[in-house]
Amino acid sequence: MNLLLLGIAAFLLLNLAAGLWRVMRGPTAADRMLAAQLFGTTAVAVLLLLAEGMAQPALRDVALVFGLLAAVAAVAFVQRVWSRGGGHDGH
């Protein structure tokens, strides 16, 4: 079972390449922010899988911190865009 969990964690890490491509390409700030949220969510999933696969319960605490940071980053982004007047990119 541990090998399966570690394999899934490795697969999720490889999927982050798609998110990195989206962060670099854009085209809007919202797309970049959603990709950053993908990083946060994937990091939490990978850490939880590693916590179970390697029997390291401290990684659960790190996953919780990453989850909270991702939520705070999303709120900060929305407030920044909202204060600029809706965040429309000229479309």
C-alpha atoms as a printed R data frame, in Angstrom:
   type eleno elety resid chain resno       x      y       z
1  ATOM     1    CA   MET     A     1   0.000  0.000   0.000
2  ATOM     2    CA   ASN     A     2   2.846  2.370   0.792
3  ATOM     3    CA   LEU     A     3   4.274  1.960  -2.710
4  ATOM     4    CA   LEU     A     4   0.887  2.838  -4.199
5  ATOM     5    CA   LEU     A     5   0.625  6.008  -2.104
6  ATOM     6    CA   LEU     A     6   4.148  7.072  -3.023
7  ATOM     7    CA   GLY     A     7   3.413  6.402  -6.694
8  ATOM     8    CA   ILE     A     8   0.295  8.562  -6.582
9  ATOM     9    CA   ALA     A     9   2.293 11.334  -4.883
10 ATOM    10    CA   ALA     A    10   4.891 11.152  -7.671
11 ATOM    11    CA   PHE     A    11   2.132 11.316 -10.295
12 ATOM    12    CA   LEU     A    12   0.683 14.439  -8.651
13 ATOM    13    CA   LEU     A    13   4.106 16.064  -8.658
14 ATOM    14    CA   LEU     A    14   4.386 15.393 -12.383
15 ATOM    15    CA   ASN     A    15   0.971 16.984 -12.922
16 ATOM    16    CA   LEU     A    16   2.300 20.230 -11.490
17 ATOM    17    CA   ALA     A    17   4.135 20.740 -14.789
18 ATOM    18    CA   ALA     A    18   0.790 21.536 -16.420
19 ATOM    19    CA   GLY     A    19   0.104 24.107 -13.719
20 ATOM    20    CA   LEU     A    20   3.547 25.631 -14.159
21 ATOM    21    CA   TRP     A    21   2.861 25.993 -17.878
22 ATOM    22    CA   ARG     A    22  -0.389 27.842 -17.082
23 ATOM    23    CA   VAL     A    23   1.369 30.175 -14.645
24 ATOM    24    CA   MET     A    24   3.900 31.122 -17.315
25 ATOM    25    CA   ARG     A    25   1.440 31.476 -20.206
26 ATOM    26    CA   GLY     A    26  -1.383 33.332 -18.477
27 ATOM    27    CA   PRO     A    27  -3.297 34.885 -20.264
28 ATOM    28    CA   THR     A    28  -4.988 36.615 -17.316
29 ATOM    29    CA   ALA     A    29  -4.118 37.146 -13.687
30 ATOM    30    CA   ALA     A    30  -7.074 34.963 -12.711
31 ATOM    31    CA   ASP     A    31  -5.637 32.051 -14.722
32 ATOM    32    CA   ARG     A    32  -2.329 32.472 -12.954
33 ATOM    33    CA   MET     A    33  -4.008 32.585  -9.557
34 ATOM    34    CA   LEU     A    34  -6.018 29.443 -10.260
35 ATOM    35    CA   ALA     A    35  -2.794 27.675 -11.239
36 ATOM    36    CA   ALA     A    36  -1.239 28.824  -7.967
37 ATOM    37    CA   GLN     A    37  -4.259 27.369  -6.162
38 ATOM    38    CA   LEU     A    38  -3.597 24.130  -8.044
39 ATOM    39    CA   PHE     A    39  -0.083 24.146  -6.591
40 ATOM    40    CA   GLY     A    40  -1.451 24.618  -3.089
41 ATOM    41    CA   THR     A    41  -4.061 21.900  -3.420
42 ATOM    42    CA   THR     A    42  -1.611 19.464  -4.973
43 ATOM    43    CA   ALA     A    43   0.970 20.199  -2.285
44 ATOM    44    CA   VAL     A    44  -1.591 19.371   0.395
45 ATOM    45    CA   ALA     A    45  -2.540 16.124  -1.380
46 ATOM    46    CA   VAL     A    46   1.094 15.095  -1.872
47 ATOM    47    CA   LEU     A    47   1.966 15.822   1.755
48 ATOM    48    CA   LEU     A    48  -1.015 13.833   3.018
49 ATOM    49    CA   LEU     A    49  -0.078 10.889   0.798
50 ATOM    50    CA   LEU     A    50   3.531 11.068   1.966
51 ATOM    51    CA   ALA     A    51   2.399 11.277   5.589
52 ATOM    52    CA   GLU     A    52   0.534  8.006   5.199
53 ATOM    53    CA   GLY     A    53   3.033  6.302   2.905
54 ATOM    54    CA   MET     A    54   6.081  7.095   5.045
55 ATOM    55    CA   ALA     A    55   4.303  6.993   8.435
56 ATOM    56    CA   GLN     A    56   5.236 10.612   9.207
57 ATOM    57    CA   PRO     A    57   2.256 12.229  10.962
58 ATOM    58    CA   ALA     A    58   4.086 15.583  11.202
59 ATOM    59    CA   LEU     A    59   3.557 16.005   7.454
60 ATOM    60    CA   ARG     A    60  -0.175 16.325   8.154
61 ATOM    61    CA   ASP     A    61   0.546 19.502  10.100
62 ATOM    62    CA   VAL     A    62   2.593 20.882   7.209
63 ATOM    63    CA   ALA     A    63  -0.267 20.044   4.831
64 ATOM    64    CA   LEU     A    64  -2.659 21.943   7.088
65 ATOM    65    CA   VAL     A    65  -0.400 25.006   7.023
66 ATOM    66    CA   PHE     A    66  -0.180 24.856   3.210
67 ATOM    67    CA   GLY     A    67  -3.964 24.604   2.989
68 ATOM    68    CA   LEU     A    68  -4.405 27.659   5.182
69 ATOM    69    CA   LEU     A    69  -1.815 29.627   3.217
70 ATOM    70    CA   ALA     A    70  -3.548 28.764  -0.050
71 ATOM    71    CA   ALA     A    71  -6.871 30.033   1.316
72 ATOM    72    CA   VAL     A    72  -5.297 33.273   2.548
73 ATOM    73    CA   ALA     A    73  -3.600 33.805  -0.820
74 ATOM    74    CA   ALA     A    74  -6.906 33.362  -2.640
75 ATOM    75    CA   VAL     A    75  -8.654 35.869  -0.377
76 ATOM    76    CA   ALA     A    76  -5.811 38.373  -0.814
77 ATOM    77    CA   PHE     A    77  -5.991 38.001  -4.592
78 ATOM    78    CA   VAL     A    78  -9.765 38.485  -4.682
79 ATOM    79    CA   GLN     A    79  -9.562 41.567  -2.463
80 ATOM    80    CA   ARG     A    80  -6.824 43.064  -4.628
81 ATOM    81    CA   VAL     A    81  -8.774 42.470  -7.836
82 ATOM    82    CA   TRP     A    82 -12.045 43.635  -6.272
83 ATOM    83    CA   SER     A    83 -10.506 46.929  -5.150
84 ATOM    84    CA   ARG     A    84  -9.327 47.630  -8.721
85 ATOM    85    CA   GLY     A    85 -12.877 47.539 -10.032
86 ATOM    86    CA   GLY     A    86 -13.876 44.008 -10.911
87 ATOM    87    CA   GLY     A    87 -10.748 42.596 -12.472
88 ATOM    88    CA   HIS     A    88 -11.891 42.751 -16.094
89 ATOM    89    CA   ASP     A    89  -8.980 42.400 -18.494
90 ATOM    90    CA   GLY     A    90 -10.397 44.676 -21.162
91 ATOM    91    CA   HIS     A    91 -12.758 42.123 -22.746
